Amino acid sequence: MSSFDLHAWTAEQLQLVEQALEKWVPLDAPADLGQAMRYAVLDGGKRLRPLLVLASLQACAPQRNVAWMHEAGLRAACAIELIHAYSLVHDDMPCMDNDVLRRGKPTVHVKYGEAGALLAGDALQTLAFELLTPPDSEIPFQVQAGLCSLLARGAGHAGMAGGQAIDLASVGTQLTLEQLRRMHLCKTGALLETSVVMGAVAAQASAQTTQALLSYGQALGVAFQVVDDILDVTADTAVLGKTAGKDADNHKPTYVSLLGLQAAQQEATRLAAQAQQALAHSGLTDTQVLQSLANWVLERKH
Amino acid sequence: MSSFDLHAWTAEQLQLVEQALEKWVPLDAPADLGQAMRYAVLDGGKRLRPLLVLASLQACAPQRNVAWMHEAGLRAACAIELIHAYSLVHDDMPCMDNDVLRRGKPTVHVKYGEAGALLAGDALQTLAFELLTPPDSEIPFQVQAGLCSLLARGAGHAGMAGGQAIDLASVGTQLTLEQLRRMHLCKTGALLETSVVMGAVAAQASAQTTQALLSYGQALGVAFQVVDDILDVTADTAVLGKTAGKDADNHKPTYVSLLGLQAAQQEATRLAAQAQQALAHSGLTDTQVLQSLANWVLERKH
C-alpha cells in the first residue's frame, strides 16, 4: 500500500468526474436554474463520494472489462455527488444552518436567493436519478434500477434526510454517544456507505463482497463525521473553506463536545481500523485505493 | 362514454391509492420527519396524477393479466403523487409563494416549521424513487428503470422544476402567450404528461400507443393549468381549499390576465378537445376513463 500513489489516482479520477459533471449538469435549464445548479456542483468539493464509488468499482472489477461498466460507475459517482450537493444547498439555507460560506464561496442562497437555492437543490436531487437512468444506454436495467434503489434508500428518510431530521431536533439537547452515532450513521454515513455499495452494484459484485464493502463504508462514514467534528474545533475557516466553530456556536452535540478532543481522535482511529478490517475480509485482492481513502479520511486537514 | 361512471371508478382507484400511500409513507422516520411527510401527503388532494397513471394503465392493459403490473401501476401512481406533494410543500414556503393554507389545512411549514418543511419535501422526492425500485419485487428491472427515468425527466430541470424557475423569474414581468404556455408545459404539464406515460410504461405499451398518450397528456396538462388560472379568479377560497386570487395579488401572469376570462375558457375547451383527439388516434379501444378525466379537468370546480 505504501507504494500506491493516492494523489495520482485521485487526480485522474477527479478529471473524469469533473468532465462528466460539466457535461451532465445542464447549462440550458430555464431562467437561472441551470446556473444555480452548476454553481452548487462544479468547481468545488473534495468529491469523496464519487471517489468512493470509483474506488469500489475498481476493487470489484479491476479490469472493468465490460463496456458499460465504466459509464455506470461514472454515472453513479456523479449522481451521488449531486445528492450531496443538493443537501449542502438546502442545509446552508437560512431556515437550516444559515451558512453564508461554503468551499470558500458565497452559498447558493446568498448568490441566487432563497427561492433559487430551494429550486436548485430540488432539481439537483432529481438530476441524480436522471443520470442513473439514461435512455438508450447499454447499462443493464438491473444495474440502473439497483443504483436508483440504493441512492434513494441512502438519501431518504431512513438515510441522509432522516439523519438531518435527528440533527435538527437535537440542537440544544444532550445526546448520548449512541444517539449521536445513530444520527451520523444516517446523516453522513448513509451516503458514504451508499457510495461504496453503488460501486459494487455497478460492478455486479457478489453479495458477500457487497456486504464487506458495506461494512467498510459504514465504518468509514462515521470516521469521516468524527473527523469533521474534530476539524470544526481544530481547523480555521480559511483551511476549512467553511465557517469553523459553527457547531459549538450553535450548541450542537458533536463527538468532541461529548467525548473530548483526545477520545474523539481515538474513536476516529478505531473506526478507520475497522474499515480496513472489513476490506481484509472482503475476499477482494485489489483494495489499495479503498485502503488509502480510509487513511485519507482519518488524516485529512479539511 | 356517457354510460361510464367516472365517480365510481375514481372512488375505487382512490381507495387503492390512499391505502398504498398510508402504507408506504413512513410512520417511523426520525424526529417528526415522518409525521411531516404524512401530513403533506395523506388525507388530501384530488390525486389527479395517480388517477391518470391508473387510467392509462387500464387503457393499455385492460385485463392487467400480468401479476406485477398492478403493483407497478400503484407504485407509479404513488411515486408521482409524492413528487407533486413535495413540490407543493416547497412552493408554499415563505421564500416561494408564502402560502399558509393548502387543501383547507395549514401548510407544512406553518405546522412543522420551515426547516421541517424543507426536509419533508426533500424526503418525499427521494421516497418517490424508492417506491419505484422495491427490493425483491417481480416488477421487471426494465419497467423499474423506465419509470425512474420518466419521473426524473418530468420532475427535473427540463420539466416541473424548470417550469417553477420560469414562474419565479416571471413574477412582475409581461409574458407572451407562447412563453406562458411553455412555462405551464413544464410547470404543471410535465408531471401530468408523465403520469399518463408512466401508466403506459407500467403496461409495457407499444411506442405508438405511448406517443399518442403523451400527446393526450400534454394537451390535458396545459388545459388543467388554464382551468387553474380561471378558478383562481372565479372560485372562492372555501371551495378551492387554498387562497383564491393569489395570482392577481402577486401580479403573476396567467391565461386569464393575458387572454381575458372568455378566451381562456375557449382555450381550455380547445385543449381538452385536442386531448380527446389524441386518444382517438391511439389505437386503444378502452379509453373511456381517460376521456372522462379530460372532461373532468375541463369542468372541475376546484
Interface residues (C-beta under 8 A of the other chain):
Chain A: P26 A29 P30 A31 D32 L33 G34 M37 Y86 S87 H90 M93 C95 M96 G113 E114 A115 G116 L118 L119 G121 D122 A123 Q125 T126 L127 F129 E130 L132 T133 P134 P135 P140 F141 Q142 Q144 A145 G146 C148 S149 L151 A152 R153 A155 G156 H157 A158 A161 G162 G163 Q164 A165 I166 L168 A169 C186
Chain B: P26 A29 P30 A31 D32 L33 G34 M37 Y86 S87 H90 M93 C95 M96 G113 E114 A115 G116 L118 L119 G121 D122 A123 Q125 T126 L127 F129 E130 L132 T133 P134 P135 P140 F141 Q142 Q144 A145 G146 C148 S149 L151 A152 R153 A155 G156 H157 A158 A161 G162 G163 Q164 A165 I166 L168 A169 C186
